[in-house]
Amino acid sequence: MARPSRTHAVELTPLRTPPLKERVVHELVRLIDEGALEPGERIPTERELSDRLQVSRSTVREAVQFLQALGVVETRHGSGTYVAARGSRSNELRREWRRWTRNHAGRVHDLLEVRQGIESFAAELAARRVAAGAAASGPLESMAAALASMADAGRSGDVPALVRADMLFHAAMCDASGNAVLAGLVELLGRDLVRERAATWDLDGRPRRSLAEHREIYEAVAAGDPERARAALLDHLRSVEEDIAGTLLQPDSAFDSATER
């Protein structure tokens, strides 16, 4: 008599492949950081990048638009896209993120207030969908993947990757809410705060704090706990605003003195 085959639980780690757009962003930032593309130099065209990287032109376009929002590249109409004069993750680019945040402090504050209202409701609604068994698995998986990307980027200090993971996490949370209007509003607000996000993620200790805060949001949503999810989202955004007010909006002699030179 044949012996029954034995099976036992084996813990497997999911194989994560970054989304195509994130891979394009990473490759362009790598070329800039390594000096293969220097400040003021024209980057390959959309078609050339699409051919070389074997991705669609729309993927390239979205990646370049994201880097443009960060201030890494700039588009000159009728001429092409160029590495910005401060187009690397150098101190000068970090100063630009801080300058932008400081110069738009009022708007940043207003947008964060709006985000608190909209996204806390999105987190609550997403958790309610989970509790009711009405939430699709895809958005929760995307939230978990964004958390993993956030952790990876935090270890390497890759600010553009941290910003992208942050935006993907909040977008996935809104998708989990099942409300397309909410998702559209959050995406629109997110595009207006890319440089503030970069400046905030660049602060000492912020990646560690933000990762813990995002993990709490995810766990609350995945557990189907609306009140906890809402509170976790509000705690996160209030923590961000405290860092902005206490650090980014204060005179920073190390950055300001270098800026004035």
N, C-alpha and C positions, 0 to 999 in steps of 0.2 A: 504494500500500500504506500503510495507516494506520500511523503511528508508534506504538510501544507507549508507553503512559502511564508517566511516570516517578514513582516514589515515593521519598521519602527520609525518614529518621527525623526526627521532630519531637518534642522533649521537651515534654511537657505536664504541667502541675501539676494534681494532682487537686483538684476543687472540694469543699471540705469544708463541710458544714453541721453545726453542733453538734447533738447529740442533743436532743430536745425538752426533756427534764428540765433539761439544762444551760442551755437558753435561758430556761426559766422561772426558774431560780436567778439567772441574770444579770439578768433584768428586775426581779426583786424587790430584788436588791441595789442595782441602779441607782436604783430609786425611793427606797430608804432612804438611800443616799449623797447623793442630790440633795435630800433633805429633803421629797420628796413624801409619804413616809410617815415620820412623826417618832416618836422613842422614846415608848413608851406608847400609841401609836395602834393601833387595831384594823385589821388588814389585811383586804382583801376576802375573802369566804367562798370556800370551795373551788369552789362552783358559779359564783360571779361571776368568779373568776380563770379557770376553765375556759372560760366564755363569751367573756370579753374576749380571752384569749390563744389561743383556738381550739385547745385541747389537751384531752385527756381529764382527767377528775377524778383518776384514779389517778396521772397524770403530775404534776399539781399537788400531790397529797398527798405523793408521794415528794420533790419539790423542797422543800416546806415542812418535812418531817421532817429533811431534810439541813440546812437552815438552823437548825432547832431544835437539832440536835446541835452545830452550831457556836456556838450561843448568840446568834444574830442575832435570832431570834424566840422567843417563848415561848407555850405553849398554856395557857389558863386553862379548866379543865373547866367546861362549861356556859355559857361566855361567848364563847369564840373564840380566835383567835390574834393576838398583839400584837407589835409591834416591841419588842424588849427594851430596857430602860433604857440599855443600852450597845449597842444594835442597829445598829451600823454598823462599818465597818472603821476605827474611830477608835482612838486610843491606849488608851481604856478597854477596848474589846473585845480588843485585843492583850494587854493586861494580864490579862484574864480567861483567855485561852488559856494564858498563862504560869502564872498562878495554878493553874489546873486541872492542868496538867502537873506543877507542883511539888508540889501537894497529893496527887497520885496517882502519885508517882515510883516507888514500889515496884511498883504494878500495871503501870505503863507498862513498866518494866524486864522484868517477867515476861512481858507480852504480846509484847514485842519478841523475847525469847528463843524463845517459842513460834513466832512468825512466822519466825524464822531457820530453825527445824527444818522447819516445814511448807512455807514458800514456796521454800526452797532445793531441796527435793525436787520441788515443783511445777515450778520452772524446769528442773531436770534432766529431769524426765519429759516436759515440753513439747518440749525439744530432742530427746529420744529419739524422740518421735512424729514430729517433723519429719524426722529422719534416716531413719526407717523409711518415710517417705512416708505416714504414717497420720494426719497432723495436718490438720484442716480449715483452709481459707484464712481463714475469717471471723475467728477469734480473733487471728491474726497481723495482719490488717488493722486490727482494733480496737486492738491494741497500738500500731501505727504512728499511728493516728488520735489516740490518747491522748497520744502523744509530741508530735504537732503541736499539740494543744490546750495541752499543758504549756508548750511554747515560746511560744505566743501569750499565755497567761496570765502567764508570767514577764516578758514584755516590758511588760505593762500593770500588773504588780504586783497582779493579782487573786487574792488568797489563796483565797477559796472556790472559784474555778475551778481553781486549782492542786491543791487537795485533791481535787476531783472527778476531775480528770484522773489524779491519782495512784491513786485508788481504782479507776478504770476500767482503768488499765493492769494493775494486779495481778489484777483480776478476769479480764481477757482472757487474761493469762498462764496462770491456772489453768484457764480454758476450753480453752486450747491443750493442756494436759496430758491432756485427755480424761477426767479423774477428777472426777465431779460432787460427790463427798464433799469432796475438797480445795477445790473452788470454794466450796462452802457454808461450810466452816470459815473460809476466808480472808475471805469476806464478813462473817461474824459477828464475827471479830476486828477487821476494819476499822471496823465501826460503833462499836466501843468505844474507838477511838483517834482520832476525828475532831478533837477539840480539840488533842490532841498533834500531829497532823499539821499543823494550822493554825499552831500555835506554831512548829513546826520550819520550815515553808515560809516563815514570816515573817522568819526570821533572815537577816541580811546575807550574801549569797553563796550561800545554800542553794539557791535555784532553779537557779542555774547548775550547782552541783555535782550536784544531784539529776537534772537533765536529762541530764547526761553519764553518770551512773550508770545511769539507766533506759535510755538509748540503748545502753549496753554490754550490758545484760541482753537487750534486744530483739535486737541483732545476734547474740548468742551463741545465742539460741533459734532465730532465723531461719536461722542457719548449721547448725543441727542438732548443736551442740557441747555435750553434757551437762555435761562438767566445767567448761568455761568459763562456762556459764549458771549453774551452781550457785555457782561462785566469785564471779561478778558480783553475784548476788543477796545473798550473804553480805557482800560488801564494801559494798554499798549500805546494808544494815540496820545494820551495825556503824558505818558512817560517821554514820548518823542518831543512833545511840545515843551516839556520842562528842560530837556537837553538843549533844545534850540534856544530857549530864552536864557538859560544859564550859561551857555557856552558860545553858540554861534552868533548871538546878538551882542556879546560882550567884546570889548576891545581885546585883541589877541596880538600882543607885541611881536611874537615870533613871526606871525604871518603878515601883520600890518606893516612892520618895518621893512620886511622884504618886498612888500608890494610897492612901497614908496620909492624904493631904490630904482 
